[in-house]
Each structure stands twice: as C-alpha cells, then as structure tokens.
Amino acid sequence: MINENIKAIRKSKGLSQQELAVKLNIVRQTVYKWEQGLQSLEFS
C-alpha cells in the first residue's frame, strides 16, 4: 500500500515526519495521516 511505501522510504532516507513535511510544504499531521492510511494523497 502507498502508506507503507511512504513510511518505508521516509525512514530509509533518515527523515522524521516533520522533516518530510517541511520538504513537501505540508503539515506533519498530513504525513502521519498518509502513513496511517487515514487520508489519501491528493494531486492537483
């Protein structure tokens, strides 16, 4: 699942949820929700 991939890749790069959020210009809670499968990714 995408949520497992996001978490695995983030960890393999040594990034915290906060660091990934900063790089993507989003809030940390969004990264958490993605990783937990609580929110799907939206592309615009």
Phi and psi restraints in degrees (range 20) as a CNS / XPLOR table:
assign (resid 1 and name C) (resid 2 and name N)
       (resid 2 and name CA) (resid 2 and name C) 1.0 -61.5 20.0 2
assign (resid 2 and name N) (resid 2 and name CA)
       (resid 2 and name C) (resid 3 and name N) 1.0 -37.2 20.0 2
assign (resid 2 and name C) (resid 3 and name N)
       (resid 3 and name CA) (resid 3 and name C) 1.0 -62.8 20.0 2
assign (resid 3 and name N) (resid 3 and name CA)
       (resid 3 and name C) (resid 4 and name N) 1.0 -38.6 20.0 2
assign (resid 3 and name C) (resid 4 and name N)
       (resid 4 and name CA) (resid 4 and name C) 1.0 -68.4 20.0 2
assign (resid 4 and name N) (resid 4 and name CA)
       (resid 4 and name C) (resid 5 and name N) 1.0 -36.4 20.0 2
assign (resid 4 and name C) (resid 5 and name N)
       (resid 5 and name CA) (resid 5 and name C) 1.0 -66.2 20.0 2
assign (resid 5 and name N) (resid 5 and name CA)
       (resid 5 and name C) (resid 6 and name N) 1.0 -41.9 20.0 2
assign (resid 5 and name C) (resid 6 and name N)
       (resid 6 and name CA) (resid 6 and name C) 1.0 -59.7 20.0 2
assign (resid 6 and name N) (resid 6 and name CA)
       (resid 6 and name C) (resid 7 and name N) 1.0 -47.9 20.0 2
assign (resid 6 and name C) (resid 7 and name N)
       (resid 7 and name CA) (resid 7 and name C) 1.0 -64.5 20.0 2
assign (resid 7 and name N) (resid 7 and name CA)
       (resid 7 and name C) (resid 8 and name N) 1.0 -44.7 20.0 2
assign (resid 7 and name C) (resid 8 and name N)
       (resid 8 and name CA) (resid 8 and name C) 1.0 -63.2 20.0 2
assign (resid 8 and name N) (resid 8 and name CA)
       (resid 8 and name C) (resid 9 and name N) 1.0 -44.6 20.0 2
assign (resid 8 and name C) (resid 9 and name N)
       (resid 9 and name CA) (resid 9 and name C) 1.0 -67.0 20.0 2
assign (resid 9 and name N) (resid 9 and name CA)
       (resid 9 and name C) (resid 10 and name N) 1.0 -42.7 20.0 2
assign (resid 9 and name C) (resid 10 and name N)
       (resid 10 and name CA) (resid 10 and name C) 1.0 -57.8 20.0 2
assign (resid 10 and name N) (resid 10 and name CA)
       (resid 10 and name C) (resid 11 and name N) 1.0 -47.1 20.0 2
assign (resid 10 and name C) (resid 11 and name N)
       (resid 11 and name CA) (resid 11 and name C) 1.0 -66.5 20.0 2
assign (resid 11 and name N) (resid 11 and name CA)
       (resid 11 and name C) (resid 12 and name N) 1.0 -38.5 20.0 2
assign (resid 11 and name C) (resid 12 and name N)
       (resid 12 and name CA) (resid 12 and name C) 1.0 -64.6 20.0 2
assign (resid 12 and name N) (resid 12 and name CA)
       (resid 12 and name C) (resid 13 and name N) 1.0 -26.6 20.0 2
assign (resid 12 and name C) (resid 13 and name N)
       (resid 13 and name CA) (resid 13 and name C) 1.0 -87.8 20.0 2
assign (resid 13 and name N) (resid 13 and name CA)
       (resid 13 and name C) (resid 14 and name N) 1.0 -3.2 20.0 2
assign (resid 13 and name C) (resid 14 and name N)
       (resid 14 and name CA) (resid 14 and name C) 1.0 73.7 20.0 2
assign (resid 14 and name N) (resid 14 and name CA)
       (resid 14 and name C) (resid 15 and name N) 1.0 27.3 20.0 2
assign (resid 14 and name C) (resid 15 and name N)
       (resid 15 and name CA) (resid 15 and name C) 1.0 -101.2 20.0 2
assign (resid 15 and name N) (resid 15 and name CA)
       (resid 15 and name C) (resid 16 and name N) 1.0 143.7 20.0 2
assign (resid 15 and name C) (resid 16 and name N)
       (resid 16 and name CA) (resid 16 and name C) 1.0 -82.9 20.0 2
assign (resid 16 and name N) (resid 16 and name CA)
       (resid 16 and name C) (resid 17 and name N) 1.0 169.0 20.0 2
assign (resid 16 and name C) (resid 17 and name N)
       (resid 17 and name CA) (resid 17 and name C) 1.0 -60.3 20.0 2
assign (resid 17 and name N) (resid 17 and name CA)
       (resid 17 and name C) (resid 18 and name N) 1.0 -39.6 20.0 2
assign (resid 17 and name C) (resid 18 and name N)
       (resid 18 and name CA) (resid 18 and name C) 1.0 -64.2 20.0 2
assign (resid 18 and name N) (resid 18 and name CA)
       (resid 18 and name C) (resid 19 and name N) 1.0 -43.5 20.0 2
assign (resid 18 and name C) (resid 19 and name N)
       (resid 19 and name CA) (resid 19 and name C) 1.0 -64.0 20.0 2
assign (resid 19 and name N) (resid 19 and name CA)
       (resid 19 and name C) (resid 20 and name N) 1.0 -41.0 20.0 2
assign (resid 19 and name C) (resid 20 and name N)
       (resid 20 and name CA) (resid 20 and name C) 1.0 -64.7 20.0 2
assign (resid 20 and name N) (resid 20 and name CA)
       (resid 20 and name C) (resid 21 and name N) 1.0 -43.1 20.0 2
assign (resid 20 and name C) (resid 21 and name N)
       (resid 21 and name CA) (resid 21 and name C) 1.0 -58.6 20.0 2
assign (resid 21 and name N) (resid 21 and name CA)
       (resid 21 and name C) (resid 22 and name N) 1.0 -43.1 20.0 2
assign (resid 21 and name C) (resid 22 and name N)
       (resid 22 and name CA) (resid 22 and name C) 1.0 -61.8 20.0 2
assign (resid 22 and name N) (resid 22 and name CA)
       (resid 22 and name C) (resid 23 and name N) 1.0 -44.5 20.0 2
assign (resid 22 and name C) (resid 23 and name N)
       (resid 23 and name CA) (resid 23 and name C) 1.0 -62.3 20.0 2
assign (resid 23 and name N) (resid 23 and name CA)
       (resid 23 and name C) (resid 24 and name N) 1.0 -33.3 20.0 2
assign (resid 23 and name C) (resid 24 and name N)
       (resid 24 and name CA) (resid 24 and name C) 1.0 -93.7 20.0 2
assign (resid 24 and name N) (resid 24 and name CA)
       (resid 24 and name C) (resid 25 and name N) 1.0 -1.2 20.0 2
assign (resid 24 and name C) (resid 25 and name N)
       (resid 25 and name CA) (resid 25 and name C) 1.0 58.5 20.0 2
assign (resid 25 and name N) (resid 25 and name CA)
       (resid 25 and name C) (resid 26 and name N) 1.0 46.6 20.0 2
assign (resid 25 and name C) (resid 26 and name N)
       (resid 26 and name CA) (resid 26 and name C) 1.0 -132.7 20.0 2
assign (resid 26 and name N) (resid 26 and name CA)
       (resid 26 and name C) (resid 27 and name N) 1.0 174.1 20.0 2
assign (resid 26 and name C) (resid 27 and name N)
       (resid 27 and name CA) (resid 27 and name C) 1.0 -87.7 20.0 2
assign (resid 27 and name N) (resid 27 and name CA)
       (resid 27 and name C) (resid 28 and name N) 1.0 153.1 20.0 2
assign (resid 27 and name C) (resid 28 and name N)
       (resid 28 and name CA) (resid 28 and name C) 1.0 -57.9 20.0 2
assign (resid 28 and name N) (resid 28 and name CA)
       (resid 28 and name C) (resid 29 and name N) 1.0 -35.7 20.0 2
assign (resid 28 and name C) (resid 29 and name N)
       (resid 29 and name CA) (resid 29 and name C) 1.0 -60.6 20.0 2
assign (resid 29 and name N) (resid 29 and name CA)
       (resid 29 and name C) (resid 30 and name N) 1.0 -31.2 20.0 2
assign (resid 29 and name C) (resid 30 and name N)
       (resid 30 and name CA) (resid 30 and name C) 1.0 -66.2 20.0 2
assign (resid 30 and name N) (resid 30 and name CA)
       (resid 30 and name C) (resid 31 and name N) 1.0 -43.3 20.0 2
assign (resid 30 and name C) (resid 31 and name N)
       (resid 31 and name CA) (resid 31 and name C) 1.0 -60.5 20.0 2
assign (resid 31 and name N) (resid 31 and name CA)
       (resid 31 and name C) (resid 32 and name N) 1.0 -45.0 20.0 2
assign (resid 31 and name C) (resid 32 and name N)
       (resid 32 and name CA) (resid 32 and name C) 1.0 -57.7 20.0 2
assign (resid 32 and name N) (resid 32 and name CA)
       (resid 32 and name C) (resid 33 and name N) 1.0 -47.3 20.0 2
assign (resid 32 and name C) (resid 33 and name N)
       (resid 33 and name CA) (resid 33 and name C) 1.0 -63.9 20.0 2
assign (resid 33 and name N) (resid 33 and name CA)
       (resid 33 and name C) (resid 34 and name N) 1.0 -38.9 20.0 2
assign (resid 33 and name C) (resid 34 and name N)
       (resid 34 and name CA) (resid 34 and name C) 1.0 -60.6 20.0 2
assign (resid 34 and name N) (resid 34 and name CA)
       (resid 34 and name C) (resid 35 and name N) 1.0 -48.3 20.0 2
assign (resid 34 and name C) (resid 35 and name N)
       (resid 35 and name CA) (resid 35 and name C) 1.0 -66.5 20.0 2
assign (resid 35 and name N) (resid 35 and name CA)
       (resid 35 and name C) (resid 36 and name N) 1.0 -29.0 20.0 2
assign (resid 35 and name C) (resid 36 and name N)
       (resid 36 and name CA) (resid 36 and name C) 1.0 -87.7 20.0 2
assign (resid 36 and name N) (resid 36 and name CA)
       (resid 36 and name C) (resid 37 and name N) 1.0 -5.9 20.0 2
assign (resid 36 and name C) (resid 37 and name N)
       (resid 37 and name CA) (resid 37 and name C) 1.0 74.4 20.0 2
assign (resid 37 and name N) (resid 37 and name CA)
       (resid 37 and name C) (resid 38 and name N) 1.0 20.0 20.0 2
assign (resid 37 and name C) (resid 38 and name N)
       (resid 38 and name CA) (resid 38 and name C) 1.0 -86.7 20.0 2
assign (resid 38 and name N) (resid 38 and name CA)
       (resid 38 and name C) (resid 39 and name N) 1.0 -17.0 20.0 2
assign (resid 38 and name C) (resid 39 and name N)
       (resid 39 and name CA) (resid 39 and name C) 1.0 -146.0 20.0 2
assign (resid 39 and name N) (resid 39 and name CA)
       (resid 39 and name C) (resid 40 and name N) 1.0 138.2 20.0 2
assign (resid 39 and name C) (resid 40 and name N)
       (resid 40 and name CA) (resid 40 and name C) 1.0 -91.2 20.0 2
assign (resid 40 and name N) (resid 40 and name CA)
       (resid 40 and name C) (resid 41 and name N) 1.0 160.2 20.0 2
assign (resid 40 and name C) (resid 41 and name N)
       (resid 41 and name CA) (resid 41 and name C) 1.0 -72.5 20.0 2
assign (resid 41 and name N) (resid 41 and name CA)
       (resid 41 and name C) (resid 42 and name N) 1.0 140.1 20.0 2
assign (resid 41 and name C) (resid 42 and name N)
       (resid 42 and name CA) (resid 42 and name C) 1.0 -119.0 20.0 2
assign (resid 42 and name N) (resid 42 and name CA)
       (resid 42 and name C) (resid 43 and name N) 1.0 130.7 20.0 2
assign (resid 42 and name C) (resid 43 and name N)
       (resid 43 and name CA) (resid 43 and name C) 1.0 -114.8 20.0 2
assign (resid 43 and name N) (resid 43 and name CA)
       (resid 43 and name C) (resid 44 and name N) 1.0 136.7 20.0 2
